[in-house]
Amino acid sequence: MIHEWWGLNDQIRVIADRWAKEGFLAVAPDLYDGKVVPIGRSDEAAAAMNALDFPQAVRAIAAAVAAVKDDPRCSGKVSVTGFCMGGALAFATSTQVKGLAAIVPFYGIPAAADWSKVDAPVQAHFAIHDEWATVGKAKEIQSALGDRMELHVYEAHHAFCNDRRPDVFNPGACAQAWSRAVQFVRDHSA
């Protein structure tokens, strides 16, 4: 599970715990090496994200995927999910790591990607009111991936699953997206 531009904070840890409570082995790599930006300090978060070496981050995610696959508790099937920056990195990882069970990005778009390299099914979650990870961009990816990608669009704002941000948190959309994501990962992990 890949964190937002705030870093590996308590909100992301809670989501990783939710995956674990659903019966999955959940791992959330720390791509900022311990740096956590307080939610609401968008300028700092943007600076942290812009300073991130995205190819190196994808390599770190690939290493986490390999470690999970080697864990005796793992069935051998690994999915990648993420939110915001983490959603973009989940998409990017799907173009670099072969043999993933599923990819579940939430409102994130990578700068560029070779979609022909994706071999995992994708279920993407986007918000109508999002000026960064737009529905239009998501539809372009869906067009490139064809039937390998489900796209779900919600009457919500960017970061609608972040319950630490009351200005955008949408409990209904989040619950629906969560239910869909869990079922999708279950379906592709059997």
C-alpha positions as CSV (number, residue, x, y, z in Angstrom):
1,M,0.0,0.0,0.0
2,I,1.6,3.3,-1.1
3,H,1.2,6.5,0.9
4,E,0.0,9.9,-0.2
5,W,2.2,12.9,-0.5
6,W,2.0,13.5,3.2
7,G,4.2,10.4,3.8
8,L,3.7,7.3,5.9
9,N,1.4,8.8,8.5
10,D,-1.1,7.4,10.9
11,Q,-3.9,7.7,8.4
12,I,-2.0,5.4,6.0
13,R,-1.1,3.0,8.8
14,V,-4.9,2.7,9.7
15,I,-5.7,1.8,6.1
16,A,-2.9,-0.8,6.0
17,D,-4.4,-2.2,9.2
18,R,-7.8,-2.3,7.5
19,W,-6.3,-4.4,4.7
20,A,-4.8,-6.7,7.4
21,K,-8.2,-7.0,9.1
22,E,-9.7,-8.1,5.8
23,G,-7.2,-11.0,5.8
24,F,-4.4,-9.6,3.7
25,L,-0.7,-9.3,4.5
26,A,-0.4,-5.5,4.3
27,V,2.9,-3.7,3.8
28,A,3.3,0.1,3.4
29,P,6.8,1.1,2.3
30,D,8.1,4.4,3.6
31,L,9.1,6.3,0.4
32,Y,10.1,9.4,2.3
33,D,12.5,7.6,4.8
34,G,10.7,8.7,7.9
35,K,9.6,12.2,6.8
36,V,6.0,12.9,7.4
37,V,4.3,16.2,6.4
38,P,1.4,17.3,8.6
39,I,-1.8,17.1,6.7
40,G,-2.8,20.5,5.5
41,R,0.7,21.7,4.7
42,S,0.3,21.3,1.0
43,D,3.3,23.3,0.0
44,E,5.6,21.1,2.1
45,A,3.9,17.9,0.7
46,A,4.3,19.2,-2.8
47,A,8.0,19.8,-2.2
48,A,8.4,16.4,-0.7
49,M,6.7,14.7,-3.6
50,N,8.6,16.8,-6.2
51,A,11.9,15.8,-4.4
52,L,11.0,12.1,-4.6
53,D,13.0,10.1,-7.2
54,F,10.0,8.4,-8.8
55,P,12.0,5.7,-10.6
56,Q,13.8,4.9,-7.3
57,A,10.4,4.8,-5.5
58,V,9.1,2.3,-8.1
59,R,12.2,0.2,-7.4
60,A,11.5,0.4,-3.7
61,I,7.9,-0.7,-4.3
62,A,9.2,-3.6,-6.4
63,A,11.5,-4.6,-3.6
64,A,8.5,-4.5,-1.2
65,V,6.5,-6.7,-3.6
66,A,9.4,-9.2,-3.8
67,A,9.7,-9.3,0.0
68,V,5.9,-9.9,0.4
69,K,6.0,-12.7,-2.2
70,D,8.9,-14.3,-0.2
71,D,7.0,-14.1,3.1
72,P,5.7,-17.5,4.1
73,R,2.3,-16.0,5.0
74,C,1.8,-14.8,1.4
75,S,-0.1,-16.9,-1.2
76,G,2.3,-15.7,-3.8
77,K,-0.2,-13.2,-5.2
78,V,0.5,-9.5,-4.5
79,S,-1.6,-6.5,-5.3
80,V,-0.5,-2.8,-5.1
81,T,-2.8,0.0,-4.1
82,G,-2.2,3.6,-3.2
83,F,-3.8,7.0,-2.7
84,C,-3.0,10.3,-4.5
85,M,0.8,10.2,-5.1
86,G,0.5,6.5,-4.0
87,G,-2.1,5.9,-6.7
88,A,0.1,7.4,-9.3
89,L,3.0,5.1,-8.1
90,A,0.6,2.1,-8.1
91,F,-0.1,2.8,-11.7
92,A,3.6,3.3,-12.4
93,T,4.5,0.1,-10.6
94,S,2.0,-1.8,-12.8
95,T,4.2,-0.9,-15.8
96,Q,7.4,-2.1,-14.2
97,V,6.6,-5.1,-12.1
98,K,5.3,-8.2,-13.8
99,G,3.0,-10.8,-12.3
100,L,1.0,-8.6,-9.9
101,A,-2.4,-10.0,-8.9
102,A,-4.1,-6.6,-9.1
103,I,-3.6,-2.8,-9.1
104,V,-6.0,-0.5,-7.2
105,P,-5.0,3.2,-7.6
106,F,-7.0,5.9,-5.9
107,Y,-7.0,9.3,-7.5
108,G,-3.5,9.3,-8.8
109,I,-2.0,9.6,-12.3
110,P,1.7,9.1,-13.2
111,A,3.5,11.6,-15.4
112,A,4.1,9.1,-18.1
113,A,3.7,5.4,-18.5
114,D,3.9,2.6,-21.1
115,W,0.5,1.1,-20.6
116,S,1.3,-1.8,-23.0
117,K,3.5,-3.2,-20.2
118,V,0.6,-3.6,-17.7
119,D,-0.2,-7.3,-17.2
120,A,-2.4,-7.1,-14.1
121,P,-6.1,-6.2,-13.8
122,V,-6.7,-2.6,-12.6
123,Q,-9.5,-1.2,-10.6
124,A,-9.2,2.6,-10.4
125,H,-11.1,5.1,-8.2
126,F,-11.4,8.7,-9.2
127,A,-13.4,11.8,-8.2
128,I,-15.5,14.0,-10.4
129,H,-14.2,17.1,-8.6
130,D,-10.5,16.6,-9.0
131,E,-8.3,19.0,-10.9
132,W,-5.1,16.9,-10.6
133,A,-6.1,13.3,-11.1
134,T,-8.9,14.0,-13.5
135,V,-11.5,11.6,-14.8
136,G,-10.5,12.6,-18.3
137,K,-6.9,11.3,-17.7
138,A,-8.3,8.2,-16.0
139,K,-10.4,7.5,-19.1
140,E,-7.3,7.9,-21.3
141,I,-5.6,5.2,-19.3
142,Q,-8.7,3.0,-19.4
143,S,-8.8,3.5,-23.2
144,A,-5.2,2.3,-23.4
145,L,-5.8,-0.7,-21.1
146,G,-9.2,-1.7,-22.4
147,D,-11.0,-4.4,-20.5
148,R,-8.0,-4.8,-18.1
149,M,-9.2,-1.7,-16.2
150,E,-12.4,-1.0,-14.3
151,L,-12.9,2.7,-13.7
152,H,-15.2,3.9,-10.9
153,V,-16.0,7.6,-10.6
154,Y,-17.5,9.2,-7.5
155,E,-19.4,12.4,-6.9
156,A,-16.5,13.5,-4.6
157,H,-13.3,15.6,-4.4
158,H,-9.7,14.5,-4.6
159,A,-8.7,12.6,-1.4
160,F,-12.3,11.5,-0.7
161,C,-11.0,8.5,1.3
162,N,-8.8,10.6,3.6
163,D,-10.8,10.8,6.8
164,R,-8.3,13.2,8.3
165,R,-9.3,15.8,5.8
166,P,-12.9,16.8,6.6
167,D,-13.0,19.3,3.8
168,V,-12.9,16.5,1.2
169,F,-13.6,13.2,3.0
170,N,-16.7,11.6,1.6
171,P,-17.8,8.7,3.8
172,G,-20.3,7.3,1.3
173,A,-17.9,7.3,-1.7
174,C,-15.1,6.0,0.5
175,A,-17.1,3.1,1.8
176,Q,-18.2,2.2,-1.7
177,A,-14.7,2.4,-3.1
178,W,-13.3,0.4,-0.2
179,S,-15.9,-2.4,-0.6
180,R,-15.1,-2.5,-4.4
181,A,-11.4,-2.5,-3.8
182,V,-11.4,-5.3,-1.2
183,Q,-13.6,-7.5,-3.4
184,F,-11.5,-6.8,-6.5
185,V,-8.3,-7.8,-4.6
186,R,-10.0,-10.9,-3.2
187,D,-11.3,-11.9,-6.6
188,H,-7.8,-11.7,-8.1
189,S,-6.0,-13.3,-5.2
190,A,-7.9,-16.5,-5.2
